[in-house]
Amino acid sequence: MYNSSLNQFLDIYNKSIDDSPKTALPQKDVDNIMTSLTYNVYRYVNRGLFEKDKITFLLMVCFKILITAKKI
């Protein structure tokens, strides 16, 4: 039902790179880009979801963030 193209993702990715704060440390730059990309993808996808699917998507994103951070 829901689809997004590689071009749409690349647009969001490039916007995240441009909008993320720049630092002198490459690892901090990567962390900033990942944080910005996560937020931008969430906002982009959430905008197009049916209302009944928004909470499920939010829960999935939260769990993935916590699993990646090894907090659960």
CHARMM internal coordinates of N, CA and C (Angstrom, degrees):
IC EDIT
DIST 1 N 1 CA 1.4491
DIST 1 CA 1 C 1.5300
ANGL 1 N 1 CA 1 C 110.32
DIST 1 C 2 N 1.3477
ANGL 1 CA 1 C 2 N 117.08
DIHE 1 N 1 CA 1 C 2 N -47.65
DIST 2 N 2 CA 1.4593
ANGL 1 C 2 N 2 CA 121.00
DIHE 1 CA 1 C 2 N 2 CA -179.61
DIST 2 CA 2 C 1.5213
ANGL 2 N 2 CA 2 C 109.02
DIHE 1 C 2 N 2 CA 2 C -99.11
DIST 2 C 3 N 1.3041
ANGL 2 CA 2 C 3 N 116.23
DIHE 2 N 2 CA 2 C 3 N 132.79
DIST 3 N 3 CA 1.4554
ANGL 2 C 3 N 3 CA 121.49
DIHE 2 CA 2 C 3 N 3 CA 177.83
DIST 3 CA 3 C 1.5145
ANGL 3 N 3 CA 3 C 109.35
DIHE 2 C 3 N 3 CA 3 C -138.66
DIST 3 C 4 N 1.3124
ANGL 3 CA 3 C 4 N 115.52
DIHE 3 N 3 CA 3 C 4 N 148.68
DIST 4 N 4 CA 1.4611
ANGL 3 C 4 N 4 CA 119.58
DIHE 3 CA 3 C 4 N 4 CA 168.21
DIST 4 CA 4 C 1.5170
ANGL 4 N 4 CA 4 C 106.87
DIHE 3 C 4 N 4 CA 4 C -143.25
DIST 4 C 5 N 1.2873
ANGL 4 CA 4 C 5 N 115.57
DIHE 4 N 4 CA 4 C 5 N 149.16
DIST 5 N 5 CA 1.4557
ANGL 4 C 5 N 5 CA 119.88
DIHE 4 CA 4 C 5 N 5 CA -173.77
DIST 5 CA 5 C 1.5232
ANGL 5 N 5 CA 5 C 111.04
DIHE 4 C 5 N 5 CA 5 C -93.27
DIST 5 C 6 N 1.3075
ANGL 5 CA 5 C 6 N 115.30
DIHE 5 N 5 CA 5 C 6 N 165.41
DIST 6 N 6 CA 1.4561
ANGL 5 C 6 N 6 CA 121.26
DIHE 5 CA 5 C 6 N 6 CA 175.77
DIST 6 CA 6 C 1.5208
ANGL 6 N 6 CA 6 C 110.09
DIHE 5 C 6 N 6 CA 6 C -61.41
DIST 6 C 7 N 1.3170
ANGL 6 CA 6 C 7 N 117.62
DIHE 6 N 6 CA 6 C 7 N -38.62
DIST 7 N 7 CA 1.4699
ANGL 6 C 7 N 7 CA 120.39
DIHE 6 CA 6 C 7 N 7 CA 179.10
DIST 7 CA 7 C 1.5236
ANGL 7 N 7 CA 7 C 111.54
DIHE 6 C 7 N 7 CA 7 C -62.48
DIST 7 C 8 N 1.3325
ANGL 7 CA 7 C 8 N 117.19
DIHE 7 N 7 CA 7 C 8 N -38.88
DIST 8 N 8 CA 1.4640
ANGL 7 C 8 N 8 CA 119.68
DIHE 7 CA 7 C 8 N 8 CA 177.17
DIST 8 CA 8 C 1.5253
ANGL 8 N 8 CA 8 C 110.24
DIHE 7 C 8 N 8 CA 8 C -63.48
DIST 8 C 9 N 1.3361
ANGL 8 CA 8 C 9 N 116.64
DIHE 8 N 8 CA 8 C 9 N -44.42
DIST 9 N 9 CA 1.4539
ANGL 8 C 9 N 9 CA 119.90
DIHE 8 CA 8 C 9 N 9 CA 179.12
DIST 9 CA 9 C 1.5219
ANGL 9 N 9 CA 9 C 111.25
DIHE 8 C 9 N 9 CA 9 C -63.34
DIST 9 C 10 N 1.3201
ANGL 9 CA 9 C 10 N 117.53
DIHE 9 N 9 CA 9 C 10 N -42.66
DIST 10 N 10 CA 1.4672
ANGL 9 C 10 N 10 CA 120.42
DIHE 9 CA 9 C 10 N 10 CA 179.75
DIST 10 CA 10 C 1.5223
ANGL 10 N 10 CA 10 C 111.66
DIHE 9 C 10 N 10 CA 10 C -62.75
DIST 10 C 11 N 1.3318
ANGL 10 CA 10 C 11 N 117.23
DIHE 10 N 10 CA 10 C 11 N -35.81
DIST 11 N 11 CA 1.4727
ANGL 10 C 11 N 11 CA 120.20
DIHE 10 CA 10 C 11 N 11 CA 175.52
DIST 11 CA 11 C 1.5296
ANGL 11 N 11 CA 11 C 110.47
DIHE 10 C 11 N 11 CA 11 C -62.37
DIST 11 C 12 N 1.3270
ANGL 11 CA 11 C 12 N 116.61
DIHE 11 N 11 CA 11 C 12 N -44.48
DIST 12 N 12 CA 1.4677
ANGL 11 C 12 N 12 CA 121.00
DIHE 11 CA 11 C 12 N 12 CA 179.03
DIST 12 CA 12 C 1.5321
ANGL 12 N 12 CA 12 C 109.60
DIHE 11 C 12 N 12 CA 12 C -65.81
DIST 12 C 13 N 1.3146
ANGL 12 CA 12 C 13 N 117.15
DIHE 12 N 12 CA 12 C 13 N -41.29
DIST 13 N 13 CA 1.4635
ANGL 12 C 13 N 13 CA 122.18
DIHE 12 CA 12 C 13 N 13 CA 179.42
DIST 13 CA 13 C 1.5286
ANGL 13 N 13 CA 13 C 110.76
DIHE 12 C 13 N 13 CA 13 C -61.03
DIST 13 C 14 N 1.3210
ANGL 13 CA 13 C 14 N 116.54
DIHE 13 N 13 CA 13 C 14 N -48.88
DIST 14 N 14 CA 1.4682
ANGL 13 C 14 N 14 CA 120.27
DIHE 13 CA 13 C 14 N 14 CA 179.78
DIST 14 CA 14 C 1.5244
ANGL 14 N 14 CA 14 C 111.43
DIHE 13 C 14 N 14 CA 14 C -63.48
DIST 14 C 15 N 1.3262
ANGL 14 CA 14 C 15 N 117.08
DIHE 14 N 14 CA 14 C 15 N -38.02
DIST 15 N 15 CA 1.4684
ANGL 14 C 15 N 15 CA 120.46
DIHE 14 CA 14 C 15 N 15 CA 177.03
DIST 15 CA 15 C 1.5254
ANGL 15 N 15 CA 15 C 110.13
DIHE 14 C 15 N 15 CA 15 C -64.37
DIST 15 C 16 N 1.3102
ANGL 15 CA 15 C 16 N 117.41
DIHE 15 N 15 CA 15 C 16 N -38.84
DIST 16 N 16 CA 1.4627
ANGL 15 C 16 N 16 CA 121.47
DIHE 15 CA 15 C 16 N 16 CA 178.77
DIST 16 CA 16 C 1.5209
ANGL 16 N 16 CA 16 C 111.32
DIHE 15 C 16 N 16 CA 16 C -64.60
DIST 16 C 17 N 1.3099
ANGL 16 CA 16 C 17 N 116.99
DIHE 16 N 16 CA 16 C 17 N -39.95
DIST 17 N 17 CA 1.4664
ANGL 16 C 17 N 17 CA 120.44
DIHE 16 CA 16 C 17 N 17 CA 177.30
DIST 17 CA 17 C 1.5255
ANGL 17 N 17 CA 17 C 110.24
DIHE 16 C 17 N 17 CA 17 C -64.10
DIST 17 C 18 N 1.3177
ANGL 17 CA 17 C 18 N 116.44
DIHE 17 N 17 CA 17 C 18 N -44.32
DIST 18 N 18 CA 1.4669
ANGL 17 C 18 N 18 CA 120.59
DIHE 17 CA 17 C 18 N 18 CA -178.93
DIST 18 CA 18 C 1.5250
ANGL 18 N 18 CA 18 C 112.29
DIHE 17 C 18 N 18 CA 18 C -67.19
DIST 18 C 19 N 1.3388
ANGL 18 CA 18 C 19 N 117.45
DIHE 18 N 18 CA 18 C 19 N -37.23
DIST 19 N 19 CA 1.4651
ANGL 18 C 19 N 19 CA 121.54
DIHE 18 CA 18 C 19 N 19 CA -173.32
DIST 19 CA 19 C 1.5264
ANGL 19 N 19 CA 19 C 114.41
DIHE 18 C 19 N 19 CA 19 C -88.39
DIST 19 C 20 N 1.3250
ANGL 19 CA 19 C 20 N 118.17
DIHE 19 N 19 CA 19 C 20 N -17.03
DIST 20 N 20 CA 1.4684
ANGL 19 C 20 N 20 CA 119.56
DIHE 19 CA 19 C 20 N 20 CA -176.43
DIST 20 CA 20 C 1.5286
ANGL 20 N 20 CA 20 C 110.05
DIHE 19 C 20 N 20 CA 20 C -73.66
DIST 20 C 21 N 1.3373
ANGL 20 CA 20 C 21 N 116.02
DIHE 20 N 20 CA 20 C 21 N 146.75
DIST 21 N 21 CA 1.4699
ANGL 20 C 21 N 21 CA 119.62
DIHE 20 CA 20 C 21 N 21 CA 178.93
DIST 21 CA 21 C 1.5248
ANGL 21 N 21 CA 21 C 110.87
DIHE 20 C 21 N 21 CA 21 C -63.92
DIST 21 C 22 N 1.3087
ANGL 21 CA 21 C 22 N 116.29
DIHE 21 N 21 CA 21 C 22 N 139.28
DIST 22 N 22 CA 1.4681
ANGL 21 C 22 N 22 CA 121.92
DIHE 21 CA 21 C 22 N 22 CA 179.92
DIST 22 CA 22 C 1.5282
ANGL 22 N 22 CA 22 C 109.29
DIHE 21 C 22 N 22 CA 22 C -93.55
DIST 22 C 23 N 1.3315
ANGL 22 CA 22 C 23 N 115.34
DIHE 22 N 22 CA 22 C 23 N 140.74
DIST 23 N 23 CA 1.4589
ANGL 22 C 23 N 23 CA 121.30
DIHE 22 CA 22 C 23 N 23 CA 177.93
DIST 23 CA 23 C 1.5233
ANGL 23 N 23 CA 23 C 109.30
DIHE 22 C 23 N 23 CA 23 C -132.16
DIST 23 C 24 N 1.3201
ANGL 23 CA 23 C 24 N 116.22
DIHE 23 N 23 CA 23 C 24 N 175.09
DIST 24 N 24 CA 1.4601
ANGL 23 C 24 N 24 CA 121.20
DIHE 23 CA 23 C 24 N 24 CA 178.65
DIST 24 CA 24 C 1.5298
ANGL 24 N 24 CA 24 C 111.83
DIHE 23 C 24 N 24 CA 24 C -82.83
DIST 24 C 25 N 1.3244
ANGL 24 CA 24 C 25 N 116.52
DIHE 24 N 24 CA 24 C 25 N -18.40
DIST 25 N 25 CA 1.4626
ANGL 24 C 25 N 25 CA 120.80
DIHE 24 CA 24 C 25 N 25 CA -178.35
DIST 25 CA 25 C 1.5249
ANGL 25 N 25 CA 25 C 110.78
DIHE 24 C 25 N 25 CA 25 C -97.88
DIST 25 C 26 N 1.3315
ANGL 25 CA 25 C 26 N 117.37
DIHE 25 N 25 CA 25 C 26 N 123.01
DIST 26 N 26 CA 1.4685
ANGL 25 C 26 N 26 CA 119.77
DIHE 25 CA 25 C 26 N 26 CA -179.58
DIST 26 CA 26 C 1.5267
ANGL 26 N 26 CA 26 C 113.90
DIHE 25 C 26 N 26 CA 26 C -58.13
DIST 26 C 27 N 1.3507
ANGL 26 CA 26 C 27 N 117.43
DIHE 26 N 26 CA 26 C 27 N -39.22
DIST 27 N 27 CA 1.4676
ANGL 26 C 27 N 27 CA 119.51
DIHE 26 CA 26 C 27 N 27 CA -179.18
DIST 27 CA 27 C 1.5231
ANGL 27 N 27 CA 27 C 111.01
DIHE 26 C 27 N 27 CA 27 C -64.79
DIST 27 C 28 N 1.3185
ANGL 27 CA 27 C 28 N 117.17
DIHE 27 N 27 CA 27 C 28 N -37.95
DIST 28 N 28 CA 1.4653
ANGL 27 C 28 N 28 CA 120.87
DIHE 27 CA 27 C 28 N 28 CA 178.09
DIST 28 CA 28 C 1.5329
ANGL 28 N 28 CA 28 C 109.90
DIHE 27 C 28 N 28 CA 28 C -67.40
DIST 28 C 29 N 1.3393
ANGL 28 CA 28 C 29 N 116.92
DIHE 28 N 28 CA 28 C 29 N -37.43
DIST 29 N 29 CA 1.4689
ANGL 28 C 29 N 29 CA 120.61
DIHE 28 CA 28 C 29 N 29 CA 175.40
DIST 29 CA 29 C 1.5274
ANGL 29 N 29 CA 29 C 110.87
DIHE 28 C 29 N 29 CA 29 C -60.33
DIST 29 C 30 N 1.3262
ANGL 29 CA 29 C 30 N 116.50
DIHE 29 N 29 CA 29 C 30 N -43.71
DIST 30 N 30 CA 1.4725
ANGL 29 C 30 N 30 CA 121.11
DIHE 29 CA 29 C 30 N 30 CA 179.27
DIST 30 CA 30 C 1.5302
ANGL 30 N 30 CA 30 C 109.73
DIHE 29 C 30 N 30 CA 30 C -63.01
DIST 30 C 31 N 1.3314
ANGL 30 CA 30 C 31 N 116.63
DIHE 30 N 30 CA 30 C 31 N -43.66
DIST 31 N 31 CA 1.4723
ANGL 30 C 31 N 31 CA 120.09
DIHE 30 CA 30 C 31 N 31 CA 178.34
DIST 31 CA 31 C 1.5245
ANGL 31 N 31 CA 31 C 111.28
DIHE 30 C 31 N 31 CA 31 C -61.24
DIST 31 C 32 N 1.3221
ANGL 31 CA 31 C 32 N 116.28
DIHE 31 N 31 CA 31 C 32 N -42.35
DIST 32 N 32 CA 1.4710
ANGL 31 C 32 N 32 CA 120.52
DIHE 31 CA 31 C 32 N 32 CA 178.98
DIST 32 CA 32 C 1.5266
ANGL 32 N 32 CA 32 C 111.31
DIHE 31 C 32 N 32 CA 32 C -64.48
DIST 32 C 33 N 1.3291
ANGL 32 CA 32 C 33 N 116.88
DIHE 32 N 32 CA 32 C 33 N -41.17
DIST 33 N 33 CA 1.4680
ANGL 32 C 33 N 33 CA 120.83
DIHE 32 CA 32 C 33 N 33 CA 178.77
DIST 33 CA 33 C 1.5282
ANGL 33 N 33 CA 33 C 110.07
DIHE 32 C 33 N 33 CA 33 C -65.10
DIST 33 C 34 N 1.3267
ANGL 33 CA 33 C 34 N 117.04
DIHE 33 N 33 CA 33 C 34 N -42.36
DIST 34 N 34 CA 1.4695
ANGL 33 C 34 N 34 CA 120.38
DIHE 33 CA 33 C 34 N 34 CA 179.81
DIST 34 CA 34 C 1.5227
ANGL 34 N 34 CA 34 C 111.33
DIHE 33 C 34 N 34 CA 34 C -64.01
DIST 34 C 35 N 1.3195
ANGL 34 CA 34 C 35 N 116.83
DIHE 34 N 34 CA 34 C 35 N -41.30
DIST 35 N 35 CA 1.4596
ANGL 34 C 35 N 35 CA 120.59
DIHE 34 CA 34 C 35 N 35 CA 178.29
DIST 35 CA 35 C 1.5202
ANGL 35 N 35 CA 35 C 110.44
DIHE 34 C 35 N 35 CA 35 C -64.55
DIST 35 C 36 N 1.3224
ANGL 35 CA 35 C 36 N 116.14
DIHE 35 N 35 CA 35 C 36 N -45.50
DIST 36 N 36 CA 1.4584
ANGL 35 C 36 N 36 CA 120.83
DIHE 35 CA 35 C 36 N 36 CA 179.61
DIST 36 CA 36 C 1.5336
ANGL 36 N 36 CA 36 C 111.19
DIHE 35 C 36 N 36 CA 36 C -64.53
DIST 36 C 37 N 1.3173
ANGL 36 CA 36 C 37 N 116.67
DIHE 36 N 36 CA 36 C 37 N -42.09
DIST 37 N 37 CA 1.4668
ANGL 36 C 37 N 37 CA 120.83
DIHE 36 CA 36 C 37 N 37 CA -179.90
DIST 37 CA 37 C 1.5206
ANGL 37 N 37 CA 37 C 111.08
DIHE 36 C 37 N 37 CA 37 C -65.04
DIST 37 C 38 N 1.3282
ANGL 37 CA 37 C 38 N 117.13
DIHE 37 N 37 CA 37 C 38 N -43.45
DIST 38 N 38 CA 1.4604
ANGL 37 C 38 N 38 CA 120.38
DIHE 37 CA 37 C 38 N 38 CA 178.13
DIST 38 CA 38 C 1.5202
ANGL 38 N 38 CA 38 C 111.02
DIHE 37 C 38 N 38 CA 38 C -57.65
DIST 38 C 39 N 1.3212
ANGL 38 CA 38 C 39 N 115.83
DIHE 38 N 38 CA 38 C 39 N -47.06
DIST 39 N 39 CA 1.4614
ANGL 38 C 39 N 39 CA 120.17
DIHE 38 CA 38 C 39 N 39 CA -179.37
DIST 39 CA 39 C 1.5302
ANGL 39 N 39 CA 39 C 111.66
DIHE 38 C 39 N 39 CA 39 C -65.75
DIST 39 C 40 N 1.3273
ANGL 39 CA 39 C 40 N 117.16
DIHE 39 N 39 CA 39 C 40 N -43.71
DIST 40 N 40 CA 1.4674
ANGL 39 C 40 N 40 CA 120.41
DIHE 39 CA 39 C 40 N 40 CA -178.93
DIST 40 CA 40 C 1.5292
ANGL 40 N 40 CA 40 C 112.17
DIHE 39 C 40 N 40 CA 40 C -66.06
DIST 40 C 41 N 1.3256
ANGL 40 CA 40 C 41 N 117.22
DIHE 40 N 40 CA 40 C 41 N -39.91
DIST 41 N 41 CA 1.4684
ANGL 40 C 41 N 41 CA 120.05
DIHE 40 CA 40 C 41 N 41 CA 177.62
DIST 41 CA 41 C 1.5243
ANGL 41 N 41 CA 41 C 109.78
DIHE 40 C 41 N 41 CA 41 C -66.12
DIST 41 C 42 N 1.3253
ANGL 41 CA 41 C 42 N 115.86
DIHE 41 N 41 CA 41 C 42 N -43.13
DIST 42 N 42 CA 1.4723
ANGL 41 C 42 N 42 CA 118.96
DIHE 41 CA 41 C 42 N 42 CA 178.14
DIST 42 CA 42 C 1.5292
ANGL 42 N 42 CA 42 C 110.71
DIHE 41 C 42 N 42 CA 42 C -58.00
DIST 42 C 43 N 1.3187
ANGL 42 CA 42 C 43 N 117.42
DIHE 42 N 42 CA 42 C 43 N -49.31
DIST 43 N 43 CA 1.4660
ANGL 42 C 43 N 43 CA 120.60
DIHE 42 CA 42 C 43 N 43 CA -178.31
DIST 43 CA 43 C 1.5335
ANGL 43 N 43 CA 43 C 111.45
DIHE 42 C 43 N 43 CA 43 C -63.19
DIST 43 C 44 N 1.3399
ANGL 43 CA 43 C 44 N 116.43
DIHE 43 N 43 CA 43 C 44 N -41.23
DIST 44 N 44 CA 1.4648
ANGL 43 C 44 N 44 CA 120.75
DIHE 43 CA 43 C 44 N 44 CA -178.39
DIST 44 CA 44 C 1.5320
ANGL 44 N 44 CA 44 C 110.78
DIHE 43 C 44 N 44 CA 44 C -64.95
DIST 44 C 45 N 1.3240
ANGL 44 CA 44 C 45 N 116.46
DIHE 44 N 44 CA 44 C 45 N -47.57
DIST 45 N 45 CA 1.4610
ANGL 44 C 45 N 45 CA 120.19
DIHE 44 CA 44 C 45 N 45 CA -178.33
DIST 45 CA 45 C 1.5247
ANGL 45 N 45 CA 45 C 110.62
DIHE 44 C 45 N 45 CA 45 C -69.63
DIST 45 C 46 N 1.3211
ANGL 45 CA 45 C 46 N 117.23
DIHE 45 N 45 CA 45 C 46 N -43.33
DIST 46 N 46 CA 1.4594
ANGL 45 C 46 N 46 CA 121.37
DIHE 45 CA 45 C 46 N 46 CA -177.58
DIST 46 CA 46 C 1.5314
ANGL 46 N 46 CA 46 C 111.54
DIHE 45 C 46 N 46 CA 46 C -61.13
DIST 46 C 47 N 1.3005
ANGL 46 CA 46 C 47 N 116.48
DIHE 46 N 46 CA 46 C 47 N -34.17
DIST 47 N 47 CA 1.4704
ANGL 46 C 47 N 47 CA 120.97
DIHE 46 CA 46 C 47 N 47 CA -179.71
DIST 47 CA 47 C 1.5294
ANGL 47 N 47 CA 47 C 111.78
DIHE 46 C 47 N 47 CA 47 C -61.57
DIST 47 C 48 N 1.3227
ANGL 47 CA 47 C 48 N 117.17
DIHE 47 N 47 CA 47 C 48 N -31.58
DIST 48 N 48 CA 1.4526
ANGL 47 C 48 N 48 CA 120.43
DIHE 47 CA 47 C 48 N 48 CA -176.06
DIST 48 CA 48 C 1.5205
ANGL 48 N 48 CA 48 C 115.36
DIHE 47 C 48 N 48 CA 48 C -98.43
DIST 48 C 49 N 1.3308
ANGL 48 CA 48 C 49 N 117.43
DIHE 48 N 48 CA 48 C 49 N 1.65
DIST 49 N 49 CA 1.4607
ANGL 48 C 49 N 49 CA 119.99
DIHE 48 CA 48 C 49 N 49 CA -176.73
DIST 49 CA 49 C 1.5269
ANGL 49 N 49 CA 49 C 111.79
DIHE 48 C 49 N 49 CA 49 C -83.82
DIST 49 C 50 N 1.3240
ANGL 49 CA 49 C 50 N 114.20
DIHE 49 N 49 CA 49 C 50 N 153.03
DIST 50 N 50 CA 1.4544
ANGL 49 C 50 N 50 CA 119.50
DIHE 49 CA 49 C 50 N 50 CA 168.94
DIST 50 CA 50 C 1.5279
ANGL 50 N 50 CA 50 C 108.02
DIHE 49 C 50 N 50 CA 50 C -66.73
DIST 50 C 51 N 1.3025
ANGL 50 CA 50 C 51 N 117.17
DIHE 50 N 50 CA 50 C 51 N 149.55
DIST 51 N 51 CA 1.4634
ANGL 50 C 51 N 51 CA 121.67
DIHE 50 CA 50 C 51 N 51 CA -176.32
DIST 51 CA 51 C 1.5267
ANGL 51 N 51 CA 51 C 112.07
DIHE 50 C 51 N 51 CA 51 C -56.06
DIST 51 C 52 N 1.3204
ANGL 51 CA 51 C 52 N 117.05
DIHE 51 N 51 CA 51 C 52 N -38.14
DIST 52 N 52 CA 1.4576
ANGL 51 C 52 N 52 CA 120.47
DIHE 51 CA 51 C 52 N 52 CA -177.98
DIST 52 CA 52 C 1.5283
ANGL 52 N 52 CA 52 C 112.67
DIHE 51 C 52 N 52 CA 52 C -68.12
DIST 52 C 53 N 1.3108
ANGL 52 CA 52 C 53 N 118.69
DIHE 52 N 52 CA 52 C 53 N -19.27
DIST 53 N 53 CA 1.4636
ANGL 52 C 53 N 53 CA 122.23
DIHE 52 CA 52 C 53 N 53 CA -177.51
DIST 53 CA 53 C 1.5288
ANGL 53 N 53 CA 53 C 113.30
DIHE 52 C 53 N 53 CA 53 C -97.15
DIST 53 C 54 N 1.3140
ANGL 53 CA 53 C 54 N 118.56
DIHE 53 N 53 CA 53 C 54 N -10.07
DIST 54 N 54 CA 1.4635
ANGL 53 C 54 N 54 CA 121.53
DIHE 53 CA 53 C 54 N 54 CA -174.00
DIST 54 CA 54 C 1.5233
ANGL 54 N 54 CA 54 C 112.75
DIHE 53 C 54 N 54 CA 54 C -65.58
DIST 54 C 55 N 1.3203
ANGL 54 CA 54 C 55 N 118.28
DIHE 54 N 54 CA 54 C 55 N -42.74
DIST 55 N 55 CA 1.4629
ANGL 54 C 55 N 55 CA 120.78
DIHE 54 CA 54 C 55 N 55 CA -179.53
DIST 55 CA 55 C 1.5249
ANGL 55 N 55 CA 55 C 110.88
DIHE 54 C 55 N 55 CA 55 C -66.53
DIST 55 C 56 N 1.3213
ANGL 55 CA 55 C 56 N 116.97
DIHE 55 N 55 CA 55 C 56 N -39.97
DIST 56 N 56 CA 1.4629
ANGL 55 C 56 N 56 CA 120.62
DIHE 55 CA 55 C 56 N 56 CA 178.21
DIST 56 CA 56 C 1.5179
ANGL 56 N 56 CA 56 C 110.52
DIHE 55 C 56 N 56 CA 56 C -62.26
DIST 56 C 57 N 1.3226
ANGL 56 CA 56 C 57 N 116.90
DIHE 56 N 56 CA 56 C 57 N -44.26
DIST 57 N 57 CA 1.4640
ANGL 56 C 57 N 57 CA 120.89
DIHE 56 CA 56 C 57 N 57 CA 178.77
DIST 57 CA 57 C 1.5245
ANGL 57 N 57 CA 57 C 110.60
DIHE 56 C 57 N 57 CA 57 C -63.10
DIST 57 C 58 N 1.3293
ANGL 57 CA 57 C 58 N 117.87
DIHE 57 N 57 CA 57 C 58 N -43.80
DIST 58 N 58 CA 1.4546
ANGL 57 C 58 N 58 CA 121.60
DIHE 57 CA 57 C 58 N 58 CA 178.54
DIST 58 CA 58 C 1.5245
ANGL 58 N 58 CA 58 C 110.62
DIHE 57 C 58 N 58 CA 58 C -59.66
DIST 58 C 59 N 1.3138
ANGL 58 CA 58 C 59 N 117.69
DIHE 58 N 58 CA 58 C 59 N -44.09
DIST 59 N 59 CA 1.4541
ANGL 58 C 59 N 59 CA 121.97
DIHE 58 CA 58 C 59 N 59 CA 178.68
DIST 59 CA 59 C 1.5275
ANGL 59 N 59 CA 59 C 111.17
DIHE 58 C 59 N 59 CA 59 C -62.21
DIST 59 C 60 N 1.3217
ANGL 59 CA 59 C 60 N 117.37
DIHE 59 N 59 CA 59 C 60 N -42.66
DIST 60 N 60 CA 1.4650
ANGL 59 C 60 N 60 CA 121.44
DIHE 59 CA 59 C 60 N 60 CA 178.72
DIST 60 CA 60 C 1.5274
ANGL 60 N 60 CA 60 C 111.09
DIHE 59 C 60 N 60 CA 60 C -62.34
DIST 60 C 61 N 1.3219
ANGL 60 CA 60 C 61 N 117.32
DIHE 60 N 60 CA 60 C 61 N -42.94
DIST 61 N 61 CA 1.4638
ANGL 60 C 61 N 61 CA 121.41
DIHE 60 CA 60 C 61 N 61 CA 179.52
DIST 61 CA 61 C 1.5315
ANGL 61 N 61 CA 61 C 109.83
DIHE 60 C 61 N 61 CA 61 C -65.04
DIST 61 C 62 N 1.3213
ANGL 61 CA 61 C 62 N 116.59
DIHE 61 N 61 CA 61 C 62 N -45.37
DIST 62 N 62 CA 1.4717
ANGL 61 C 62 N 62 CA 120.12
DIHE 61 CA 61 C 62 N 62 CA 179.80
DIST 62 CA 62 C 1.5219
ANGL 62 N 62 CA 62 C 111.61
DIHE 61 C 62 N 62 CA 62 C -60.29
DIST 62 C 63 N 1.3234
ANGL 62 CA 62 C 63 N 116.83
DIHE 62 N 62 CA 62 C 63 N -46.10
DIST 63 N 63 CA 1.4601
ANGL 62 C 63 N 63 CA 119.94
DIHE 62 CA 62 C 63 N 63 CA 179.06
DIST 63 CA 63 C 1.5281
ANGL 63 N 63 CA 63 C 111.27
DIHE 62 C 63 N 63 CA 63 C -61.97
DIST 63 C 64 N 1.3056
ANGL 63 CA 63 C 64 N 117.74
DIHE 63 N 63 CA 63 C 64 N -41.56
DIST 64 N 64 CA 1.4648
ANGL 63 C 64 N 64 CA 120.75
DIHE 63 CA 63 C 64 N 64 CA -179.40
DIST 64 CA 64 C 1.5264
ANGL 64 N 64 CA 64 C 110.74
DIHE 63 C 64 N 64 CA 64 C -64.64
DIST 64 C 65 N 1.3284
ANGL 64 CA 64 C 65 N 117.01
DIHE 64 N 64 CA 64 C 65 N -40.47
DIST 65 N 65 CA 1.4622
ANGL 64 C 65 N 65 CA 120.50
DIHE 64 CA 64 C 65 N 65 CA 177.79
DIST 65 CA 65 C 1.5239
ANGL 65 N 65 CA 65 C 110.11
DIHE 64 C 65 N 65 CA 65 C -63.25
DIST 65 C 66 N 1.3257
ANGL 65 CA 65 C 66 N 117.35
DIHE 65 N 65 CA 65 C 66 N -45.28
DIST 66 N 66 CA 1.4613
ANGL 65 C 66 N 66 CA 121.06
DIHE 65 CA 65 C 66 N 66 CA -179.67
DIST 66 CA 66 C 1.5240
ANGL 66 N 66 CA 66 C 112.50
DIHE 65 C 66 N 66 CA 66 C -66.80
DIST 66 C 67 N 1.3195
ANGL 66 CA 66 C 67 N 117.62
DIHE 66 N 66 CA 66 C 67 N -37.90
DIST 67 N 67 CA 1.4704
ANGL 66 C 67 N 67 CA 120.99
DIHE 66 CA 66 C 67 N 67 CA 177.57
DIST 67 CA 67 C 1.5217
ANGL 67 N 67 CA 67 C 110.27
DIHE 66 C 67 N 67 CA 67 C -66.49
DIST 67 C 68 N 1.3171
ANGL 67 CA 67 C 68 N 117.19
DIHE 67 N 67 CA 67 C 68 N -43.61
DIST 68 N 68 CA 1.4612
ANGL 67 C 68 N 68 CA 121.27
DIHE 67 CA 67 C 68 N 68 CA 179.33
DIST 68 CA 68 C 1.5313
ANGL 68 N 68 CA 68 C 111.14
DIHE 67 C 68 N 68 CA 68 C -62.68
DIST 68 C 69 N 1.3434
ANGL 68 CA 68 C 69 N 115.79
DIHE 68 N 68 CA 68 C 69 N -37.12
DIST 69 N 69 CA 1.4771
ANGL 68 C 69 N 69 CA 120.68
DIHE 68 CA 68 C 69 N 69 CA 178.61
DIST 69 CA 69 C 1.5303
ANGL 69 N 69 CA 69 C 112.10
DIHE 68 C 69 N 69 CA 69 C -80.53
DIST 69 C 70 N 1.3493
ANGL 69 CA 69 C 70 N 117.05
DIHE 69 N 69 CA 69 C 70 N 1.13
DIST 70 N 70 CA 1.4698
ANGL 69 C 70 N 70 CA 123.98
DIHE 69 CA 69 C 70 N 70 CA -179.12
DIST 70 CA 70 C 1.5263
ANGL 70 N 70 CA 70 C 112.24
DIHE 69 C 70 N 70 CA 70 C 56.91
DIST 70 C 71 N 1.3346
ANGL 70 CA 70 C 71 N 114.86
DIHE 70 N 70 CA 70 C 71 N 38.80
DIST 71 N 71 CA 1.4664
ANGL 70 C 71 N 71 CA 120.35
DIHE 70 CA 70 C 71 N 71 CA 175.98
DIST 71 CA 71 C 1.5215
ANGL 71 N 71 CA 71 C 111.69
DIHE 70 C 71 N 71 CA 71 C -98.01
DIST 71 C 72 N 1.3337
ANGL 71 CA 71 C 72 N 117.05
DIHE 71 N 71 CA 71 C 72 N -14.30
DIST 72 N 72 CA 1.4711
ANGL 71 C 72 N 72 CA 121.00
DIHE 71 CA 71 C 72 N 72 CA 171.32
DIST 72 CA 72 C 1.5091
ANGL 72 N 72 CA 72 C 107.74
DIHE 71 C 72 N 72 CA 72 C -139.27
END
COOR INIT
IC SEED 1 N 1 CA 1 C
IC BUILD
